[in-house]
Amino acid sequence: MIGASGGEVQAPNIEKLKAARKSPAVLKTKLVLLRDRLPDCIVFAFEGDNDKPVYYQWAKQLRPDLCYEPFVCGGKKQVFEFREMLARDLGGLSNRVYFFVDRDYDDLAGFDDSPATFMTDRYSVENYLVSEKVFEELLKDEFHCHGEPELRKEIVERFAERLNEFISVTKEINRRLFVARQLKLQLLKSLPDRINHIAVVELAGVSAAKSKPEELIVLAEEPAQKQVERLSAEFEKLLPIERYRGKFSNLFFMKWLELLCADRKEQNSKCFNRLGQPRVVPIQGITLGMLASKSDYPAGLREFIASVQ
């Protein structure tokens, strides 16, 4: 950046500014302000914005009467640090505050468990949304395949094949991320957030992207080979659809649904030609909240939501 005098001016450290907004002290201040306006409200503290619509749908199914205020902390570590700060508060600020985190590859990340903390049994909330069950419900409603169980079965089988292909081509990316998280290695760049960075998705098949795992999961230091071998043995025991990174799977799911939406409106559709009449399916209407309304919810969530008071 060039200043008015022509000299170089250091740009502000954007990452530090972002981190400051998510510090425990700032979050505590936000909670104090919220309590001033809603002193008796139940608060659900989430990692990020994506958790809000998902847990809303699940909580509504489990306890339709439950009213709570969502509170976004900006990450898993921030949820735990916020929880620890509230635990030290002597004014009862932690009362009626409940915390929700994804399991990821590091479980509780070294923090203690608590009755007010819920952790998913799968990698993240997205792992419950990307499923054959949810997909078939989409076919019934959004893709207008009601009354066509045979056709739905065929398309669900095609989806399952593509999902398995995606899991296969992203296995080594997940393995490297698993090793990094288990060893608490620093990542030097953000995780991929676009499907074309990790896979090439088409209706008829899924193939690997050009980037190598070490180009996508960039580490500050490389782990020792013995560490990789030991952790790889643990990684192989994971059930991919449940324990591989859910945000990657969701990128695949939304891309494949986008392609399916395009195919549904074609006169010579590859998947829906037996239905005759083309239909427009707006991909924008397929949101995380809508998917959650059709999905199973995490093990233990029913009991956790029942304990909220």
VOBA-1610 file (N, C-alpha, C; in pm, whole numbers, padded with zeros to 5 digits, always signed):
BEGIN
Met+00086-00119+00000Met+00000+00000+00000Met+00089+00124+00000Ile+00058+00226-00081Ile+00139+00347-00093Ile+00071+00462-00021Gly+00147+00530+00068Gly+00092+00642+00144Gly+00093+00769+00063Ala+00040+00878+00124Ala+00031+01007+00054Ala+00167+01062+00018Ser+00270+01029+00100Ser+00404+01080+00073Ser+00479+00997-00029Gly+00416+00892-00075Gly+00480+00807-00174Gly+00551+00688-00113Gly+00566+00687+00021Gly+00634+00575+00086Gly+00538+00458+00106Glu+00598+00343+00133Glu+00516+00224+00152Glu+00458+00222+00293Val+00329+00195+00300Val+00260+00187+00429Val+00220+00042+00452Gln+00250-00010+00571Gln+00213-00148+00602Gln+00062-00162+00614Ala+00006-00257+00540Ala-00137-00283+00550Ala-00167-00344+00686Pro-00284-00314+00744Pro-00317-00371+00873Pro-00325-00524+00865Asn-00292-00588+00975Asn-00299-00734+00980Asn-00445-00775+00994Ile-00505-00811+00881Ile-00647-00842+00880Ile-00680-00960+00970Glu-00592-01060+00971Glu-00619-01178+01052Glu-00622-01144+01201Lys-00532-01055+01244Lys-00532-01016+01386Lys-00658-00939+01422Leu-00704-00855+01329Leu-00827-00780+01354Leu-00946-00874+01365Lys-00950-00974+01277Lys-01058-01072+01282Lys-01054-01149+01412Ala-00933-01189+01454Ala-00919-01266+01577Ala-00963-01185+01698Ala-00932-01056+01696Ala-00970-00970+01809Ala-01121-00964+01826Arg-01195-00967+01714Arg-01340-00962+01722Arg-01399-01090+01781Lys-01319-01197+01779Lys-01368-01325+01831Lys-01303-01363+01964Ser-01234-01268+02027Ser-01166-01298+02153Ser-01270-01324+02262Pro-01236-01403+02364Pro-01330-01431+02473Pro-01383-01305+02540Ala-01296-01205+02557Ala-01339-01081+02623Ala-01446-01009+02541Val-01426-01005+02410Val-01525-00940+02322Val-01656-01018+02324Leu-01647-01150+02319Leu-01767-01233+02323Leu-01841-01217+02456Lys-01766-01206+02562Lys-01827-01186+02694Lys-01902-01053+02699Thr-01840-00950+02643Thr-01906-00819+02638Thr-02036-00826+02559Lys-02033-00899+02447Lys-02155-00914+02366Lys-02263-00987+02445Leu-02223-01086+02524Leu-02321-01159+02605Leu-02379-01070+02713Val-02296-00987+02774Val-02344-00894+02876Val-02449-00800+02817Leu-02420-00748+02697Leu-02515-00659+02631Leu-02645-00732+02597Leu-02632-00858+02556Leu-02751-00938+02525Leu-02833-00960+02651Arg-02765-00990+02763Arg-02836-01012+02889Arg-02907-00886+02939Asp-02853-00771+02906Asp-02920-00646+02943Asp-03056-00635+02876Arg-03064-00686+02753Arg-03189-00676+02677Arg-03278-00798+02697Leu-03217-00913+02712Leu-03293-01038+02731Leu-03235-01112+02851Pro-03265-01067+02972Pro-03197-01120+03091Pro-03219-01268+03118Asp-03331-01323+03079Asp-03362-01462+03113Asp-03354-01558+02995Cys-03304-01511+02882Cys-03307-01596+02763Cys-03206-01711+02771Ile-03241-01820+02707Ile-03148-01931+02687Ile-03058-01894+02569Val-02928-01921+02582Val-02831-01887+02478Val-02766-02015+02427Phe-02766-02032+02295Phe-02694-02143+02231Phe-02571-02084+02162Ala-02453-02118+02211Ala-02328-02066+02154Ala-02277-02164+02048Phe-02265-02115+01926Phe-02225-02197+01812Phe-02087-02155+01760Glu-02026-02245+01684Glu-01899-02213+01619Glu-01918-02107+01511Gly-02016-02129+01422Gly-02031-02038+01309Gly-02175-02021+01264Asp-02194-01937+01165Asp-02328-01906+01115Asp-02399-02029+01059Asn-02324-02120+00998Asn-02386-02237+00936Asn-02455-02328+01038Asp-02413-02320+01163Asp-02474-02405+01267Asp-02615-02358+01302Lys-02640-02231+01288Lys-02769-02175+01335Lys-02890-02239+01268Pro-02900-02241+01134Pro-03021-02298+01073Pro-03032-02448+01093Val-02919-02516+01107Val-02921-02662+01125Val-02977-02697+01263Tyr-02920-02636+01366Tyr-02966-02666+01501Tyr-03107-02614+01525Tyr-03144-02508+01456Tyr-03283-02459+01468Tyr-03380-02568+01425Gln-03352-02631+01311Gln-03441-02736+01261Gln-03443-02855+01355Trp-03326-02894+01401Trp-03320-03010+01492Trp-03389-02981+01625Ala-03362-02864+01681Ala-03424-02829+01809Ala-03576-02818+01796Lys-03621-02766+01682Lys-03765-02752+01660Lys-03832-02888+01654Gln-03764-02987+01595Gln-03818-03122+01591Gln-03825-03184+01730Leu-03724-03158+01810Leu-03713-03222+01941Leu-03793-03152+02049Arg-03795-03018+02044Arg-03870-02940+02143Arg-03931-02817+02075Pro-04048-02834+02016Pro-04109-02722+01943Pro-04131-02598+02028Asp-04140-02615+02158Asp-04167-02502+02248Asp-04040-02426+02286Leu-03923-02480+02254Leu-03798-02422+02302Leu-03766-02292+02229Cys-03737-02189+02307Cys-03698-02059+02252Cys-03559-02025+02303Tyr-03467-01993+02213Tyr-03330-01961+02252Tyr-03275-01853+02161Glu-03167-01792+02203Glu-03098-01690+02125Glu-02966-01749+02073Pro-02948-01758+01939Pro-02820-01808+01887Pro-02709-01706+01909Phe-02589-01757+01938Phe-02475-01672+01969Phe-02354-01731+01899Val-02300-01663+01799Val-02192-01716+01715Val-02057-01670+01770Cys-01968-01768+01790Cys-01838-01740+01851Cys-01724-01727+01751Gly-01741-01781+01630Gly-01638-01765+01529Gly-01535-01876+01524Gly-01569-01993+01577Gly-01476-02106+01570Gly-01488-02195+01691Lys-01436-02316+01677Lys-01443-02414+01786Lys-01360-02370+01907Lys-01237-02328+01881Lys-01150-02282+01989Lys-01215-02165+02062Gln-01279-02076+01986Gln-01343-01960+02048Gln-01460-02000+02138Val-01534-02105+02097Val-01644-02154+02181Val-01589-02199+02316Phe-01482-02278+02312Phe-01426-02331+02436Phe-01364-02221+02523Glu-01293-02128+02461Glu-01232-02019+02539Glu-01340-01930+02599Phe-01445-01908+02525Phe-01559-01832+02576Phe-01622-01905+02695Arg-01640-02036+02681Arg-01696-02116+02790Arg-01609-02110+02915Glu-01475-02116+02895Glu-01384-02112+03009Glu-01389-01976+03079Met-01399-01870+03002Met-01408-01737+03062Met-01537-01722+03142Leu-01648-01771+03086Leu-01776-01762+03158Leu-01774-01844+03286Ala-01702-01956+03285Ala-01694-02041+03404Ala-01623-01968+03519Arg-01535-01875+03484Arg-01464-01798+03588Arg-01542-01677+03636Asp-01650-01646+03566Asp-01732-01529+03603Asp-01813-01559+03728Leu-01808-01471+03826Leu-01877-01493+03953Leu-02017-01435+03955Gly-02057-01373+03845Gly-02188-01309+03842Gly-02298-01394+03782Gly-02270-01519+03755Gly-02372-01608+03699Gly-02399-01587+03552Leu-02302-01529+03482Leu-02322-01500+03340Leu-02335-01628+03257Ser-02281-01739+03307Ser-02285-01864+03232Ser-02420-01937+03245Asn-02506-01886+03333Asn-02637-01951+03350Asn-02716-01950+03220Arg-02774-02064+03187Arg-02858-02080+03069Arg-02782-02058+02937Val-02651-02082+02940Val-02571-02077+02818Val-02527-02220+02785Tyr-02552-02263+02662Tyr-02518-02397+02618Tyr-02427-02387+02495Phe-02335-02482+02485Phe-02230-02472+02385Phe-02236-02592+02289Phe-02218-02563+02159Phe-02229-02665+02056Phe-02103-02663+01970Val-02038-02779+01957Val-01916-02787+01877Val-01920-02910+01787Asp-01846-02903+01676Asp-01828-03018+01588Asp-01717-03106+01644Arg-01727-03234+01615Arg-01624-03326+01661Arg-01493-03305+01587Asp-01502-03279+01456Asp-01383-03259+01373Asp-01289-03380+01385Tyr-01159-03352+01375Tyr-01060-03458+01393Tyr-00989-03446+01528Asp-01036-03353+01611Asp-00969-03334+01741Asp-01063-03341+01860Asp-01186-03387+01837Asp-01284-03405+01945Asp-01295-03277+02029Leu-01269-03286+02159Leu-01283-03170+02247Leu-01160-03079+02245Ala-01065-03110+02160Ala-00947-03024+02139Ala-00870-02998+02268Gly-00870-03096+02358Gly-00795-03081+02483Gly-00871-03013+02595Phe-00991-02965+02568Phe-01072-02902+02671Phe-01157-03008+02742Asp-01200-02974+02863Asp-01282-03067+02941Asp-01424-03072+02886Asp-01488-03186+02905Asp-01630-03197+02872Asp-01709-03127+02982Ser-01834-03096+02952Ser-01921-03035+03053Ser-02066-03066+03019Pro-02155-03068+03118Pro-02296-03096+03091Pro-02362-02993+02999Ala-02301-02875+02988Ala-02358-02768+02905Ala-02299-02766+02765Thr-02220-02868+02730Thr-02153-02872+02600Thr-02198-02993+02520Phe-02238-02969+02396Phe-02276-03078+02307Phe-02177-03086+02191Met-02129-03208+02165Met-02040-03231+02052Met-02100-03337+01961Thr-02097-03312+01831Thr-02150-03408+01734Thr-02070-03538+01739Asp-02135-03650+01711Asp-02062-03777+01704Asp-01999-03798+01567Arg-02040-03719+01467Arg-01977-03721+01336Arg-01885-03600+01325Tyr-01817-03587+01210Tyr-01719-03479+01197Tyr-01782-03342+01221Ser-01894-03315+01157Ser-01959-03184+01170Ser-02106-03197+01136Val-02181-03088+01149Val-02324-03093+01121Val-02352-03132+00976Glu-02262-03095+00885Glu-02284-03127+00743Glu-02287-03277+00717Asn-02220-03355+00802Asn-02216-03500+00781Asn-02352-03567+00800Tyr-02445-03499+00864Tyr-02580-03553+00880Tyr-02669-03514+00761Leu-02627-03414+00686Leu-02709-03360+00578Leu-02681-03427+00444Val-02558-03474+00425Val-02520-03538+00300Val-02545-03688+00315Ser-02662-03731+00273Ser-02700-03871+00292Ser-02800-03913+00186Glu-02813-04043+00166Glu-02910-04095+00070Glu-03052-04064+00116Lys-03075-04067+00248Lys-03208-04038+00301Lys-03250-03895+00266Val-03163-03800+00294Val-03194-03659+00265Val-03212-03641+00115Phe-03126-03703+00037Phe-03134-03689-00108Phe-03267-03742-00163Glu-03312-03856-00113Glu-03439-03910-00162Glu-03555-03817-00126Glu-03549-03755-00008Glu-03655-03660+00028Glu-03655-03540-00065Leu-03537-03498-00107Leu-03527-03389-00206Leu-03591-03431-00338Leu-03567-03554-00379Leu-03625-03603-00504Leu-03778-03603-00496Lys-03832-03643-00382Lys-03978-03647-00367Lys-04039-03508-00378Asp-03979-03413-00308Asp-04040-03280-00295Asp-03987-03181-00398Glu-03861-03145-00387Glu-03806-03038-00471Glu-03793-03079-00618Phe-03761-03208-00645Phe-03742-03252-00783Phe-03869-03316-00841His-03978-03314-00765His-04109-03358-00812His-04109-03502-00865Cys-04043-03591-00791Cys-04043-03733-00826Cys-04136-03812-00734His-04237-03744-00681His-04335-03812-00597His-04410-03916-00682Gly-04442-04028-00619Gly-04513-04134-00690Gly-04427-04212-00788Glu-04294-04192-00781Glu-04202-04259-00874Glu-04091-04329-00795Pro-04125-04427-00712Pro-04022-04492-00628Pro-03912-04561-00707Glu-03946-04621-00821Glu-03843-04689-00901Glu-03742-04590-00957Leu-03792-04478-01009Leu-03702-04376-01062Leu-03615-04317-00951Arg-03677-04291-00837Arg-03599-04237-00724Arg-03488-04335-00685Lys-03520-04462-00683Lys-03420-04563-00646Lys-03302-04558-00742Glu-03328-04545-00870Glu-03222-04539-00969Glu-03133-04416-00947Ile-03197-04302-00922Ile-03119-04178-00907Ile-03044-04178-00775Val-03104-04233-00669Val-03034-04243-00541Val-02912-04334-00555Glu-02923-04441-00629Glu-02809-04530-00653Glu-02699-04457-00729Arg-02739-04373-00825Arg-02641-04294-00900Arg-02571-04194-00807Phe-02650-04132-00720Phe-02593-04039-00622Phe-02495-04110-00530Ala-02531-04228-00481Ala-02444-04304-00392Ala-02311-04337-00460Glu-02316-04369-00588Glu-02193-04397-00663Glu-02104-04273-00670Arg-02166-04158-00699Arg-02088-04035-00708Arg-02029-03998-00571Leu-02108-04017-00466Leu-02059-03985-00331Leu-01941-04074-00295Asn-01950-04201-00326Asn-01839-04293-00299Asn-01715-04255-00379Glu-01736-04210-00503Glu-01622-04164-00584Glu-01559-04040-00521Phe-01643-03949-00473Phe-01591-03829-00409Phe-01511-03864-00285Ile-01564-03953-00204Ile-01493-03995-00083Ile-01357-04055-00120Ser-01355-04133-00226Ser-01230-04196-00270Ser-01126-04094-00314Val-01168-03997-00396Val-01069-03901-00450Val-01026-03798-00347Thr-01099-03783-00238Thr-01060-03686-00133Thr-01005-03755-00008Lys-00983-03885-00017Lys-00935-03960+00101Lys-00801-03906+00150Glu-00707-03883+00059Glu-00574-03840+00102Glu-00574-03698+00156Ile-00665-03615+00108Ile-00680-03480+00165Ile-00726-03491+00309Asn-00825-03577+00332Asn-00874-03598+00467Asn-00767-03662+00557Arg-00691-03754+00501Arg-00585-03818+00580Arg-00483-03714+00629Arg-00442-03627+00537Arg-00342-03526+00573Arg-00399-03430+00677Leu-00526-03394+00663Leu-00589-03305+00762Leu-00601-03375+00897Phe-00634-03504+00896Phe-00643-03581+01019Phe-00509-03582+01091Val-00402-03610+01020Val-00268-03611+01079Val-00234-03475+01138Ala-00265-03369+01061Ala-00235-03234+01108Ala-00308-03200+01237Arg-00436-03234+01243Arg-00516-03202+01362Arg-00471-03284+01482Gln-00440-03413+01458Gln-00397-03498+01569Gln-00265-03451+01628Leu-00176-03400+01544Leu-00045-03354+01590Leu-00043-03205+01623Lys-00160-03141+01608Lys-00172-02996+01635Lys-00072-02914+01553Leu-00062-02950+01426Leu+00027-02876+01336Leu-00045-02755+01279Gln+00028-02646+01267Gln-00030-02522+01216Gln-00053-02529+01066Leu-00171-02486+01023Leu-00203-02475+00880Leu-00168-02334+00832Leu-00096-02326+00722Leu-00049-02198+00672Leu-00146-02130+00577Lys-00251-02202+00536Lys-00353-02141+00451Lys-00489-02200+00487Ser-00593-02129+00452Ser-00727-02174+00483Ser-00758-02303+00407Leu-00846-02383+00463Leu-00887-02506+00397Leu-00966-02473+00271Pro-00961-02559+00170Pro-01033-02533+00044Pro-01182-02513+00069Asp-01238-02411+00004Asp-01381-02383+00022Asp-01456-02381-00112Arg-01391-02433-00217Arg-01456-02445-00347Arg-01438-02587-00398Ile-01543-02640-00455Ile-01541-02780-00496Ile-01434-02808-00600Asn-01410-02714-00693Asn-01312-02741-00798Asn-01168-02746-00746His-01147-02703-00620His-01014-02716-00560His-00985-02859-00518Ile-01091-02937-00491Ile-01069-03071-00436Ile-01119-03185-00525Ala-01211-03156-00617Ala-01263-03262-00703Ala-01332-03202-00826Val-01338-03282-00931Val-01413-03246-01050Val-01542-03327-01047Val-01655-03257-01031Val-01783-03324-01011Val-01869-03310-01136Glu-01914-03422-01188Glu-02007-03425-01300Glu-02118-03523-01266Leu-02228-03515-01340Leu-02338-03607-01314Leu-02295-03752-01331Ala-02208-03775-01427Ala-02170-03913-01460Ala-02047-03963-01386Gly-01980-03877-01311Gly-01861-03923-01242Gly-01791-03813-01164Val-01706-03854-01071Val-01627-03762-00990Val-01481-03803-01002Ser-01394-03707-01029Ser-01251-03735-01040Ser-01173-03636-00954Ala-01048-03666-00931Ala-00964-03582-00845Ala-00929-03450-00914Ala-00916-03347-00835Ala-00868-03219-00887Ala-00718-03227-00909Lys-00662-03129-00976Lys-00520-03131-01008Lys-00432-03110-00886Ser-00481-03034-00789Ser-00400-03001-00672Ser-00372-03124-00587Lys-00250-03135-00536Lys-00212-03245-00448Lys-00252-03212-00304Pro-00269-03315-00220Pro-00307-03290-00080Pro-00216-03192-00009Glu-00084-03201-00033Glu+00009-03111+00035Glu-00001-02967-00016Glu-00062-02948-00132Glu-00085-02813-00183Glu-00214-02754-00126Leu-00305-02840-00081Leu-00432-02795-00024Leu-00424-02783+00128Ile-00355-02877+00190Ile-00335-02876+00335Ile-00189-02840+00358Val-00162-02710+00368Val-00024-02661+00377Val+00014-02647+00524Leu+00118-02720+00565Leu+00157-02725+00706Leu+00283-02643+00732Ala+00291-02589+00852Ala+00410-02513+00891Ala+00531-02605+00901Glu+00508-02730+00937Glu+00615-02830+00940Glu+00558-02965+00903Glu+00637-03046+00837Glu+00592-03177+00796Glu+00610-03278+00909Pro+00513-03365+00929Pro+00525-03466+01035Pro+00627-03573+00998Ala+00679-03639+01101Ala+00773-03749+01078Ala+00698-03867+01016Gln+00769-03945+00938Gln+00706-04057+00869Gln+00645-04157+00967Lys+00711-04181+01079Lys+00657-04274+01179Lys+00524-04223+01235Gln+00515-04093+01254Gln+00390-04034+01302Gln+00278-04051+01199Val+00312-04030+01074Val+00213-04045+00966Val+00164-04189+00960Glu+00256-04283+00970Glu+00219-04424+00963Glu+00129-04464+01080Arg+00164-04417+01199Arg+00083-04449+01318Arg-00057-04391+01307Leu-00066-04267+01268Leu-00196-04200+01259Leu-00276-04249+01138Ser-00208-04291+01034Ser-00279-04344+00917Ser-00355-04470+00954Ala-00297-04551+01043Ala-00365-04672+01088Ala-00495-04636+01160Glu-00494-04528+01239Glu-00615-04481+01307Glu-00715-04423+01206Phe-00663-04348+01109Phe-00748-04287+01007Phe-00825-04392+00929Glu-00762-04504+00899Glu-00825-04610+00820Glu-00945-04670+00891Lys-00953-04654+01022Lys-01064-04710+01098Lys-01189-04622+01092Leu-01174-04498+01044Leu-01286-04405+01041Leu-01388-04444+00934Leu-01515-04422+00963Leu-01620-04442+00863Leu-01628-04314+00779Pro-01589-04319+00653Pro-01574-04196+00573Pro-01695-04105+00570Ile-01814-04159+00547Ile-01932-04074+00531Ile-01963-03998+00659Glu-01921-04052+00773Glu-01947-03987+00901Glu-01829-03906+00952Arg-01707-03951+00919Arg-01591-03893+00987Arg-01494-03817+00897Tyr-01517-03816+00765Tyr-01439-03726+00680Tyr-01500-03586+00691Arg-01423-03487+00653Arg-01466-03348+00673Arg-01597-03318+00602Gly-01699-03282+00682Gly-01833-03263+00629Gly-01848-03147+00533Lys-01770-03042+00552Lys-01781-02926+00462Lys-01734-02962+00322Phe-01637-03053+00311Phe-01597-03101+00179Phe-01712-03177+00114Ser-01774-03267+00191Ser-01887-03346+00138Ser-02002-03256+00096Asn-02025-03150+00173Asn-02134-03059+00139Asn-02104-02981+00011Leu-01978-02948-00013Leu-01941-02884-00139Leu-01975-02975-00257Phe-01941-03103-00241Phe-01976-03200-00344Phe-02128-03209-00363Phe-02199-03219-00253Phe-02344-03237-00258Phe-02412-03121-00331Met-02374-02999-00296Met-02436-02883-00357Met-02401-02873-00506Lys-02281-02912-00542Lys-02244-02910-00683Lys-02323-03014-00761Trp-02337-03134-00705Trp-02410-03238-00776Trp-02559-03203-00786Leu-02612-03143-00681Leu-02751-03098-00685Leu-02770-02988-00789Glu-02672-02900-00801Glu-02679-02795-00903Glu-02685-02855-01043Leu-02603-02957-01067Leu-02604-03026-01196Leu-02736-03098-01218Leu-02790-03154-01110Leu-02917-03226-01121Leu-03032-03129-01148Cys-03026-03011-01087Cys-03128-02907-01113Cys-03127-02868-01261Ala-03007-02853-01316Ala-02994-02817-01457Ala-03050-02929-01546Asp-03024-03053-01507Asp-03074-03166-01586Asp-03226-03180-01577Arg-03282-03143-01461Arg-03427-03159-01441Arg-03509-03070-01535Lys-03453-02959-01578Lys-03529-02868-01664Lys-03504-02891-01813Glu-03421-02992-01845Glu-03391-03022-01985Glu-03500-03110-02045Gln-03532-03084-02170Gln-03631-03165-02241Gln-03581-03308-02259Asn-03451-03322-02287Asn-03390-03454-02302Asn-03304-03485-02180Ser-03368-03487-02064Ser-03299-03508-01937Ser-03232-03645-01932Lys-03113-03650-01870Lys-03040-03775-01854Lys-03096-03858-01739Cys-03147-03790-01638Cys-03194-03861-01518Cys-03346-03868-01506Phe-03416-03771-01565Phe-03560-03759-01543Phe-03642-03775-01671Asn-03584-03832-01774Asn-03654-03837-01904Asn-03787-03913-01897Arg-03799-04007-01803Arg-03923-04085-01793Arg-04039-04003-01739Leu-04008-03890-01677Leu-04115-03808-01621Leu-04183-03722-01726Gly-04118-03702-01838Gly-04180-03627-01946Gly-04167-03477-01930Gln-04239-03419-01835Gln-04243-03272-01822Gln-04121-03220-01747Pro-04041-03134-01808Pro-03928-03070-01737Pro-03980-02980-01625Arg-03903-02964-01521Arg-03940-02878-01409Arg-03819-02797-01366Val-03845-02675-01323Val-03738-02589-01271Val-03725-02612-01121Val-03605-02646-01077Val-03576-02664-00935Val-03471-02559-00896Pro-03511-02455-00821Pro-03414-02351-00784Pro-03315-02401-00679Ile-03188-02406-00716Ile-03084-02453-00624Ile-03074-02362-00502Gln-03111-02233-00518Gln-03102-02138-00407Gln-03193-02178-00290Gly-03297-02254-00322Gly-03390-02294-00216Gly-03341-02412-00134Ile-03234-02476-00179Ile-03181-02591-00106Ile-03073-02540-00010Thr-03115-02508+00109Thr-03026-02450+00210Thr-02990-02553+00316Leu-02895-02517+00402Leu-02857-02606+00512Leu-02976-02633+00603Gly-03054-02529+00631Gly-03171-02547+00716Gly-03272-02641+00656Met-03293-02628+00525Met-03389-02717+00459Met-03339-02861+00460Leu-03210-02880+00436Leu-03154-03015+00442Leu-03166-03074+00582Ala-03143-02990+00683Ala-03153-03037+00822Ala-03294-03080+00857Ser-03393-03017+00795Ser-03533-03053+00822Ser-03565-03192+00772Lys-03480-03246+00683Lys-03502-03378+00626Lys-03405-03482+00682Ser-03311-03440+00767Ser-03202-03528+00809Ser-03227-03590+00946Asp-03144-03689+00978Asp-03136-03738+01115Asp-03059-03635+01195Tyr-03074-03639+01327Tyr-02995-03549+01411Tyr-02891-03630+01488Pro-02791-03564+01545Pro-02680-03636+01609Pro-02724-03722+01727Ala-02649-03829+01749Ala-02671-03913+01867Ala-02651-03828+01992Gly-02742-03840+02086Gly-02730-03766+02212Gly-02795-03630+02212Leu-02833-03579+02093Leu-02890-03444+02089Leu-03027-03440+02155Arg-03107-03544+02140Arg-03239-03546+02202Arg-03229-03526+02353Glu-03137-03600+02415Glu-03121-03591+02560Glu-03064-03453+02600Phe-02971-03403+02519Phe-02912-03273+02550Phe-03017-03162+02543Ile-03096-03160+02436Ile-03200-03058+02422Ile-03304-03071+02531Ala-03334-03194+02573Ala-03431-03215+02681Ala-03380-03158+02813Ser-03247-03151+02829Ser-03189-03101+02955Ser-03183-02949+02962Val-03207-02882+02849Val-03199-02736+02845Val-03315-02677+02927Gln-03279-02585+03016Gln-03383-02521+03098Gln-03341-02381+03140
//
